[in-house]
Amino acid sequence: MNKTAIFYGSSTGNTESVAKQLAKMLQADTYDVADNPINKIAEYQNLIFGTSTWGIGDLQNDWDSFLPRLVNADLNNKVVALFGLGDGTCYADSFIDGMGAIYNTIKNKGCRIVGFVATDGYDYESSIAETDGKFVGLPIDEDNESDITEERINNWIEQLKEEFNL
């Protein structure tokens, strides 16, 4: 079995909660990026990076110091998935941009990015986390669509199990 780890940044606990749900379903280890676990990346084949988006497209603050370290990490031949939390109503024009910022940082780092999700069914205006009609990972809107979070997570987990080869 390929080892999986989830690296997340969480200010209010929502991103941490989603990370723990995913970890339980995938039997993955979790790391809070506030603890600077950059050396742990080498131990895993499958990586999941999770963040929330604050204000108008700002990355969660713990990622501000972790992301520059991620730039220098060896992601060659890793399989990477992303998830992001955001508010598609109040911040409709920067929905889950934090996830897009991580994607833009790692997309040319030699890893294979998986877990793309169709934009259908999401209520937002624009996002840098959207490419070719899909999100670059799993968007979660706990503020406005918490009633479908579990379904979205379950569907994404089934997709990841295939893409991670679990």
VOKENU-238009 format. One record per residue: x, y, z of N, C-alpha, C in turn; residue number from 1; residue in three letters. Coordinates in Angstrom, 3 decimals. Each point is the difference from the previous one (the first is absolute). Layout:
REM residues N
X;Y;Z;X;Y;Z;X;Y;Z;NUM;Ala;
...
This chain:
REM residues 166
0.835;-1.184;0.000;-0.835;1.184;0.000;0.881;1.249;0.000;1;Met;
-0.376;0.967;-0.808;0.713;1.268;-0.026;-0.361;0.821;1.231;2;Asn;
1.006;0.562;0.637;-0.238;0.831;1.175;-0.538;1.365;-0.413;3;Lys;
-0.965;0.486;0.784;-0.648;1.267;-0.287;0.101;0.921;1.203;4;Thr;
0.256;1.281;-0.263;0.027;1.006;1.061;-0.776;1.224;-0.444;5;Ala;
-0.651;0.622;0.975;-0.752;1.225;-0.231;0.690;1.126;0.751;6;Ile;
0.318;1.055;-0.723;0.615;1.196;0.561;-1.036;1.117;-0.110;7;Phe;
-0.370;0.598;1.117;-1.066;0.991;-0.016;0.367;1.210;0.861;8;Tyr;
-0.630;1.110;-0.307;0.065;1.195;0.824;-1.418;0.376;0.376;9;Gly;
-0.237;0.288;1.275;-1.360;0.270;0.460;0.003;1.102;1.041;10;Ser;
-0.834;0.990;-0.205;-0.112;1.104;0.957;-1.178;-0.178;0.952;11;Ser;
-1.134;-0.471;-0.518;-1.195;-0.135;0.828;-0.322;-1.442;0.365;12;Thr;
0.724;-0.948;-0.589;-0.252;-1.409;0.273;-0.762;-0.718;-1.100;13;Gly;
-0.610;0.733;-0.939;-0.762;-0.655;-1.070;0.900;-0.809;-0.930;14;Asn;
1.131;0.568;-0.396;0.909;-0.731;-0.893;0.599;-1.195;0.723;15;Thr;
0.324;0.169;1.260;0.510;-1.124;0.797;-1.042;-1.108;0.087;16;Glu;
-1.249;0.362;0.204;-1.073;-0.991;0.083;-0.119;-0.803;-1.296;17;Ser;
0.035;0.681;-1.134;-0.057;-0.690;-1.295;1.231;-0.882;-0.171;18;Val;
1.169;0.496;0.373;1.234;-0.791;-0.101;-0.112;-1.285;0.823;19;Ala;
-0.550;0.094;1.185;-0.139;-1.184;0.869;-1.014;-0.982;-0.578;20;Lys;
-1.085;0.511;-0.598;-0.966;-0.883;-0.655;0.658;-0.761;-1.152;21;Gln;
0.737;0.731;-0.813;0.694;-0.624;-1.124;1.015;-1.024;0.495;22;Leu;
0.727;0.345;1.034;1.028;-0.893;0.550;-0.613;-1.304;0.487;23;Ala;
-1.115;0.097;0.662;-0.669;-1.209;0.507;-0.418;-0.902;-1.157;24;Lys;
-0.534;0.590;-1.049;-0.494;-0.773;-1.138;1.129;-0.590;-0.846;25;Met;
1.154;0.671;-0.006;1.126;-0.456;-0.822;1.112;-0.660;0.822;26;Leu;
-0.196;-0.084;1.311;1.034;-0.514;0.898;1.306;0.776;-0.224;27;Gln;
-0.136;1.313;0.008;1.129;0.891;-0.270;0.470;0.663;1.288;28;Ala;
1.233;0.437;-0.011;0.547;0.796;1.097;-0.326;1.465;-0.273;29;Asp;
-0.108;0.807;1.056;-0.275;1.420;-0.169;1.097;0.839;0.641;30;Thr;
0.263;1.137;-0.642;0.998;0.948;0.487;-0.535;1.419;-0.156;31;Tyr;
0.086;0.768;1.069;-0.360;1.412;-0.036;1.211;0.768;-0.516;32;Asp;
-0.167;0.763;-1.077;1.141;0.702;-0.583;0.570;1.049;0.947;33;Val;
-0.755;0.393;1.018;0.515;0.944;1.002;1.206;-0.584;0.730;34;Ala;
0.093;-1.341;0.036;1.118;-0.685;0.665;1.199;-0.201;-0.923;35;Asp;
-0.079;0.497;-1.237;1.061;-0.101;-1.000;0.491;-1.441;-0.222;36;Asn;
-0.903;-0.903;-0.379;0.390;-1.400;-0.201;0.574;-0.289;-1.385;37;Pro;
0.742;0.916;-0.587;0.483;-0.141;-1.380;0.826;-1.269;-0.194;38;Ile;
0.751;-0.413;1.016;0.825;-1.204;-0.124;-0.839;-1.275;-0.101;39;Asn;
-1.261;0.046;0.365;-0.872;-1.182;-0.058;-0.425;-0.335;-1.428;40;Lys;
0.056;0.956;-0.892;-0.458;-0.216;-1.377;0.734;-1.163;-0.658;41;Ile;
1.273;-0.124;0.253;0.803;-1.055;-0.617;-0.469;-1.404;0.383;42;Ala;
-0.689;-0.134;1.106;-0.425;-1.316;0.501;-1.242;-0.554;-0.686;43;Glu;
-0.652;0.806;-0.836;-1.301;-0.382;-0.555;-0.008;0.056;-1.515;44;Tyr;
-0.734;-0.929;-0.600;-0.212;-0.005;-1.445;-1.180;0.884;-0.384;45;Gln;
-1.059;-0.062;0.808;-1.223;0.761;-0.258;-0.104;1.144;0.988;46;Asn;
-0.220;1.191;-0.526;-0.097;1.191;0.833;-1.309;0.721;-0.277;47;Leu;
-0.602;0.517;1.070;-1.175;0.842;-0.132;0.306;1.295;0.734;48;Ile;
-0.206;1.118;-0.691;0.209;1.314;0.596;-1.352;0.690;0.121;49;Phe;
-0.296;0.505;1.208;-1.282;0.656;0.235;0.156;1.362;0.630;50;Gly;
-0.832;0.930;-0.447;0.035;1.367;0.517;-1.374;0.622;-0.088;51;Thr;
-0.164;1.061;0.725;-1.175;0.846;-0.163;0.454;1.269;-0.720;52;Ser;
-0.982;0.753;-0.466;0.276;1.292;-0.627;-0.613;1.075;0.885;53;Thr;
0.764;1.040;0.237;-0.442;1.084;0.876;-0.145;1.284;-0.784;54;Trp;
-0.976;0.806;0.390;-0.181;1.291;-0.648;-0.161;-0.158;-1.496;55;Gly;
0.646;0.866;-0.729;-0.132;-0.029;-1.455;1.176;-0.775;-0.587;56;Ile;
-0.058;-1.331;0.145;0.969;-0.878;-0.638;1.275;-0.259;0.769;57;Gly;
0.066;0.361;1.276;1.231;-0.203;0.770;0.131;-1.436;0.485;58;Asp;
1.206;-0.504;-0.077;0.333;-1.334;0.493;-0.051;-0.005;1.525;59;Leu;
-0.393;-1.097;0.585;-0.028;-0.140;1.461;1.388;0.316;0.542;60;Gln;
0.082;0.731;1.104;1.267;0.604;0.445;1.122;-0.981;0.306;61;Asn;
-0.273;-1.219;0.447;1.076;-0.960;0.255;0.678;-0.436;-1.301;62;Asp;
-0.739;0.047;-1.097;0.567;-0.332;-1.305;0.956;1.087;-0.487;63;Trp;
-0.148;1.209;0.501;0.904;1.080;-0.416;1.455;-0.345;0.274;64;Asp;
0.261;-0.686;1.104;1.387;-0.376;0.310;0.341;-1.395;-0.527;65;Ser;
-1.005;-0.861;-0.179;0.273;-1.361;-0.471;0.165;-0.071;-1.518;66;Phe;
-0.749;0.802;-0.721;0.036;-0.058;-1.465;1.396;0.247;-0.573;67;Leu;
0.779;0.969;0.505;1.365;0.174;-0.528;0.879;-1.239;0.237;68;Pro;
-0.242;-0.708;1.059;0.750;-1.239;0.248;-0.429;-1.096;-0.967;69;Arg;
-1.299;-0.004;-0.324;-0.525;-0.980;-0.950;0.609;0.206;-1.383;70;Leu;
0.294;1.237;-0.344;0.630;0.311;-1.288;1.305;-0.781;-0.152;71;Val;
0.729;-0.151;1.091;1.297;-0.679;-0.039;-0.070;-1.496;0.296;72;Asn;
-1.170;-0.515;0.312;-0.149;-1.426;0.309;0.052;-0.830;-1.281;73;Ala;
0.483;-1.216;0.130;0.055;-0.920;-1.130;-1.351;-0.695;-0.139;74;Asp;
-0.761;0.389;-1.008;-1.302;-0.610;-0.251;0.029;-0.922;-1.214;75;Leu;
1.182;-0.245;-0.541;0.120;-0.873;-1.166;-0.626;-1.356;0.274;76;Asn;
-0.839;-0.435;-0.939;-0.665;-1.306;0.046;-0.989;-0.163;1.139;77;Asn;
-0.344;1.071;0.683;-1.043;-0.055;1.027;-1.351;0.161;-0.682;78;Lys;
-1.044;-0.529;0.639;-1.368;0.207;-0.452;-0.639;0.946;1.007;79;Val;
-0.520;1.117;-0.492;-0.479;1.063;0.875;-1.451;0.343;-0.310;80;Val;
-0.780;0.176;1.058;-1.379;0.483;-0.112;-0.152;1.215;0.908;81;Ala;
-0.973;0.828;-0.309;-0.222;1.232;0.754;-1.455;0.098;0.434;82;Leu;
-0.219;0.637;1.149;-1.351;0.383;0.367;0.041;1.401;0.588;83;Phe;
-1.109;0.718;-0.178;-0.053;1.361;0.488;-1.363;0.355;0.541;84;Gly;
-0.005;0.809;1.045;-1.237;0.503;0.566;-0.138;1.463;-0.347;85;Leu;
-1.213;0.401;-0.330;-0.242;1.382;-0.350;-1.470;0.340;0.098;86;Gly;
-0.309;1.244;-0.208;-1.368;0.519;0.080;-0.392;0.479;-1.390;87;Asp;
-0.832;-0.777;-0.677;-0.399;0.310;-1.364;-1.028;1.109;-0.121;88;Gly;
-0.562;0.444;1.116;-0.989;1.076;-0.037;0.644;1.349;0.292;89;Thr;
0.627;0.140;1.148;0.614;1.281;0.377;1.253;0.304;-0.805;90;Cys;
0.708;-1.045;-0.411;1.247;0.174;-0.753;-0.088;-0.765;-1.327;91;Tyr;
-1.086;0.243;-0.705;-0.289;-0.726;-1.236;1.042;0.210;-1.081;92;Ala;
0.709;1.126;0.040;0.981;0.287;-1.053;1.416;-0.442;0.366;93;Asp;
0.152;-0.640;1.157;1.311;-0.551;0.385;-0.176;-1.338;0.724;94;Ser;
-1.041;-0.731;-0.396;-0.347;-1.268;0.631;1.178;-0.975;-0.047;95;Phe;
0.371;-0.500;1.130;1.097;-0.959;0.220;1.302;0.363;-0.723;96;Ile;
0.278;1.275;-0.103;1.246;0.435;-0.643;1.234;-0.507;0.744;97;Asp;
-0.111;-0.262;1.288;1.127;-0.556;0.751;0.451;-1.328;-0.592;98;Gly;
-0.959;-0.854;-0.350;0.324;-1.276;-0.632;0.681;0.239;-1.340;99;Met;
-0.460;1.002;-0.733;0.619;0.348;-1.274;1.431;0.466;0.166;100;Gly;
0.274;0.722;1.085;1.370;0.469;0.264;0.942;-1.180;0.234;101;Ala;
-0.456;-0.997;0.739;0.837;-1.190;0.225;0.210;-0.739;-1.322;102;Ile;
-1.065;-0.162;-0.759;0.101;-0.665;-1.300;1.019;0.702;-0.895;103;Tyr;
-0.084;1.309;-0.085;0.929;0.747;-0.851;1.443;-0.124;0.466;104;Asn;
0.197;-0.234;1.278;1.352;-0.181;0.544;0.579;-1.362;-0.345;105;Thr;
-0.838;-1.037;-0.044;0.522;-1.374;-0.168;-0.199;-0.599;-1.381;106;Ile;
-0.764;0.640;-0.853;-0.384;-0.635;-1.268;1.175;-0.359;-0.906;107;Lys;
1.129;0.638;0.154;1.175;-0.303;-0.829;1.137;-0.600;0.812;108;Asn;
-0.342;-0.697;1.083;1.010;-0.546;0.909;0.233;-1.501;-0.200;109;Lys;
-0.461;-0.576;-1.099;0.264;-1.403;-0.275;-0.971;-0.965;0.644;110;Gly;
-1.055;0.516;0.608;-1.002;-0.874;0.614;-1.186;-0.157;-0.951;111;Cys;
-0.792;-1.025;0.261;-1.230;-0.215;-0.766;-1.152;0.468;0.884;112;Arg;
-0.712;1.009;-0.447;-1.104;0.550;0.780;-1.295;-0.686;-0.425;113;Ile;
-0.732;-0.483;0.998;-1.243;-0.738;-0.222;-1.110;0.627;0.839;114;Val;
-1.200;-0.531;-0.150;-1.111;0.450;0.833;-0.738;1.201;-0.536;115;Gly;
0.100;0.250;-1.295;-0.722;1.114;-0.600;-1.509;-0.244;0.127;116;Phe;
-0.757;1.063;0.210;-1.443;-0.101;0.239;-0.730;0.946;-0.956;117;Val;
-1.069;-0.506;-0.617;-0.810;0.826;-0.896;-0.602;1.178;0.760;118;Ala;
-0.140;1.123;-0.680;-0.539;1.208;0.628;-1.524;-0.038;0.128;119;Thr;
-0.636;-0.967;-0.629;-1.458;-0.123;0.063;-0.476;-0.088;1.449;120;Asp;
-1.040;0.749;0.305;-0.598;-0.063;1.326;0.609;0.947;1.017;121;Gly;
1.021;0.744;-0.374;0.611;0.973;0.908;-0.509;1.388;-0.348;122;Tyr;
-0.267;0.794;1.025;-0.507;1.350;-0.181;1.125;0.992;0.300;123;Asp;
0.575;0.600;-1.041;1.108;0.951;0.115;0.116;0.730;-1.332;124;Tyr;
0.822;1.036;-0.055;0.182;0.749;-1.246;1.310;-0.338;-0.695;125;Glu;
1.109;0.000;0.777;1.291;-0.317;-0.609;0.950;-0.545;1.061;126;Ser;
1.036;-0.671;-0.504;0.978;-0.609;0.898;1.281;-0.293;-0.766;127;Ser;
1.149;0.312;0.612;1.264;-0.386;-0.637;0.245;-1.496;0.163;128;Ile;
-0.875;-0.677;0.761;0.109;-1.447;0.170;-0.783;-0.751;-1.073;129;Ala;
-0.480;0.710;-1.000;-0.732;-0.621;-1.100;0.870;0.002;-1.252;130;Glu;
0.053;-1.149;-0.647;0.713;-0.108;-1.262;-0.751;-0.972;-0.908;131;Thr;
-0.211;0.381;-1.216;-0.691;-0.841;-0.985;-1.341;-0.534;0.502;132;Asp;
-0.761;0.835;0.696;-1.326;-0.388;0.456;-0.024;-0.898;1.220;133;Gly;
1.139;-0.167;0.638;0.073;-0.818;1.212;0.775;0.740;1.070;134;Lys;
-0.322;-0.335;1.237;0.820;0.473;1.108;1.220;-0.891;0.111;135;Phe;
1.110;0.554;0.453;1.258;-0.747;0.102;0.010;-0.923;1.225;136;Val;
-1.091;-0.056;0.705;-0.152;-0.868;1.164;-1.428;0.083;0.493;137;Gly;
-0.213;-0.429;1.231;-1.334;-0.026;0.583;-0.331;1.309;0.695;138;Leu;
-1.001;0.742;-0.503;-0.449;1.204;0.687;-1.064;-0.357;1.045;139;Pro;
0.111;0.616;1.156;-0.991;-0.170;1.065;-0.458;1.391;0.428;140;Ile;
-1.308;0.191;0.053;-0.575;1.268;0.472;-0.843;-0.302;1.234;141;Asp;
0.649;-0.018;1.157;-0.683;-0.282;1.259;-0.925;1.133;0.408;142;Glu;
0.232;1.196;-0.504;-0.829;1.148;0.369;-1.385;-0.063;-0.633;143;Asp;
-0.084;-0.496;-1.227;-1.260;0.047;-0.738;-0.521;-1.362;-0.464;144;Asn;
0.863;-0.997;-0.067;-0.406;-1.298;-0.551;0.434;-1.165;0.883;145;Glu;
-0.023;0.198;1.305;0.453;-1.053;0.920;-0.857;-1.261;-0.103;146;Ser;
-1.228;0.148;-0.476;-0.887;-1.154;-0.120;0.452;-0.992;-1.074;147;Asp;
0.888;0.403;-0.891;0.493;-0.938;-1.019;1.500;-0.276;0.124;148;Ile;
0.613;0.466;1.078;1.430;-0.247;0.213;0.296;-1.489;0.070;149;Thr;
-0.766;-0.738;0.769;0.270;-1.438;0.165;-0.078;-0.737;-1.336;150;Glu;
-0.998;0.311;-0.804;-0.141;-0.634;-1.315;1.194;0.345;-0.890;151;Glu;
0.422;1.254;0.020;1.140;0.416;-0.818;1.280;-0.705;0.452;152;Arg;
0.192;-0.105;1.308;1.178;-0.691;0.522;-0.027;-1.469;-0.394;153;Ile;
-1.138;-0.658;0.164;-0.104;-1.428;-0.336;0.294;-0.249;-1.474;154;Asn;
-0.556;0.834;-0.869;0.252;-0.157;-1.437;1.476;0.201;-0.321;155;Asn;
0.616;0.991;0.627;1.407;0.296;-0.259;0.901;-1.123;0.504;156;Trp;
-0.347;-0.562;1.140;0.791;-1.109;0.552;-0.004;-1.178;-0.966;157;Ile;
-1.141;-0.325;-0.559;-0.067;-1.109;-0.964;0.875;0.294;-1.215;158;Glu;
-0.018;1.230;-0.448;0.847;0.414;-1.119;1.476;-0.126;0.373;159;Gln;
0.358;0.466;1.197;1.409;-0.045;0.425;0.501;-1.424;0.175;160;Leu;
-0.845;-0.879;0.482;0.437;-1.389;0.194;0.496;-0.600;-1.318;161;Lys;
-0.653;0.356;-1.091;0.437;-0.465;-1.314;1.264;0.743;-0.437;162;Glu;
-0.007;1.306;0.143;1.122;0.804;-0.484;1.258;-0.165;0.842;163;Glu;
-0.169;-0.295;1.278;1.135;-0.270;0.884;0.420;-1.473;-0.067;164;Phe;
-0.793;-0.815;-0.664;0.302;-1.420;-0.103;-0.048;-0.687;1.367;165;Asn;
-1.054;0.282;0.763;-0.151;-0.576;1.343;-0.882;-1.228;-0.036;166;Leu;
